Amino acid sequence: FQIALAALAYALGARLTGQPVSTMRAYRQALEKFQSIIAAAALSLVLPFGAWGVAALASIVVGLEAAAFLILVLHSASMLTAAILIVVVLLVLAAIPGVIYITLRITLAMPVLATERCTARQSLERSYSLSKGRVLRMLGIVALTGILALLATSLADIPFEVGGLVFSLQQTAAPSWFPFLG
């Protein structure tokens, strides 16, 4: 998928600058940067979830500190368990915006890698600088794209749902109030 994304980004960049481009040339360019693309893809996965891991570790540490405090104050195991669970869940949920933020900031790494002469690390840095001040706009675009994709998928699924309903009704004994299926 990442190779196809890089080839598409290269083809679009070439087309926008008026350079001739073919599908084979776009894929050749993407495959020339195979190692950098794989490295950037791996880093794009690790960075956001690395932030999630740091937040989870922090929540565990804070949860243990809260547990120690509650042991001293409450002297109750059930209250202690509930308090630890609440602290850990709240801290992990607090990490979600950070993960989304980091993911949006590095979203442009593949197009940058395909269109500019740079390494995987430089493409992530460039993506980070290109997205500065545009995170909310990017979030809106991603959300709108997701909603449109969900809508398109749902609309495309309607004929299959209706066909499945009709087929299942034909396979069962038709009730007397439904004479046209009998």
N, C-alpha and C positions, 0 to 999 in steps of 0.2 A: 504494500500500500504506500509506503513512504517513497519508494522509487517512482511509482506512478504520480504521486503528489509533486515530487521534485521535477519530473518530466513535464507535467502540466504547468508548473510555475515557470520553468524555462521556456516552454512554448509560448505562454502568454507574454512573458517579458520580451522575447524576441519579436513577437507579433506587434507589441506596442511600440517597439523601437524601430519597426519597419524592416527588420531583418527577415530573410526567408527562413522558414523552418518547416521541417517535416516530422512526422511521428517518430521515425527511426532516429533522426538527429536528436530529437528531444530525449529519447530514451538513452541514446549513446552518451549524451552530456550527463544525464542522471547517473548512469552506471560508472562513468569516470570518477564520480564523487561518491561511489558506493560506501567506502569506509567512513567518510565524513557524515554521510546520511545516516548510517547505522549508529554512529556515535551520537549524533544530534538527537536521533529518535530515542536512544537509550537515556540520554540526559534529560530529554523532555518528559520521560516517564519517571525518572528518579527524582528530579527536582521537586515537583509538587508533592509526591508521596513521601519524599524526604522531609518536607515541611510537616506533613501529616504525622510522620513518625516522631519528629521532635515534639510536636504538640501532644502526641499520645504519651511519650516519655515524661513530658512535663506534667501531664495530668496524673500519671501514676505517682510521681514524686509528691505532687501537691495532695493527691488522695491519701498517700501514706502519712503525710504530715497531719492532714485533717483527721485521719484515723487515730494517730497517736494522741492528738488533742482531745478527741471525743472519748477515747478510752479513759483519759484522766478525768474528764468532766462527767460523762454519762454513766459509765460503768455498765453499759448494756450492749450486748452483742448484736441484737436485731437493729437497734438504732444506729450502731456503728456500720453495719452492712449497708443500710439504706443511705446513710450519709456518704459513704465511700462511693457508692453507685451514682448518686446524684452529682458529686464533685467530678468524677471521671467523665460521665456523660456530658456535663456542661462544658468541661474543658475541651473534649474532643469535638463537640459541636461548635465551639468557638474557633476551632482550627479550620473549619470548612470554608469560610470566606477567604482565609489566607491561601488555601489550596487553589481555590477558584482564581484568585488574583494572580498567583504565580503562573498558573496554567495559561491565563489570558496573556500575560506578559511575554511568554515564550512561544506563543502560537505561530508567530511569523518566522520561526527559525528555519523551517524547510524551504519556504519561498526565498528567503534571503540566501540560504546555502546554494540553491539552484541558480539564482540570478547574479550573485556576486562572487567574486573570488575570495573565499574565506574558509577557515576551518570550522569545525563543529562548534567549538567554544566561541569563536568570533561571531558565528551566526546567532548563537543564543544571546550574546551581548548586544548585537545589533538589533535583534528582535525586541530585547528589553528596552533599548533606547527608542526604537520606532513606536513602541506602544505607550511610551510615557505620556500621561495626560489624556489617553484615549481608552482607558480600561472600561469605563462605563459605556461608551459607544460600542466597543467590541463585545461587551456582555450583551447589549441590546441586539446586536447583529446575530450573535450566536443563539440567543433566545428566540429571536424571530425566525431564524433558519430552522431551529428545532421544531417550533410550532408549525411552520409550513410543511416540514417533512412529515410530521405526525398527521397533519391534515391530509396530505397527499396519500400517505399510506392507508389511512382510514378510508378515504374515498375509493382508492383502488381495490380495497378489500370488500366493498359492498357487494359487487356481483357474486363473489365467491360465498359470502355469507348467505345471500338470498338463495343461491343454487344449493348450498348445503341444507338450508331449511326446507326447500321444496323437495329435495331428495329424501331427507329424513321423514317428511310427512308422507311421501309416496311409499316408503318402506313399511310404515305402520298401518294398521287398519284405520281407514278413514272414518271418522264419526259421521253419523247420519246428517248432522247439520253442515257437513262439508262435502256435498255430493259431487262437486266437479273433480275431486281427486280420486274418486272410486272408480 
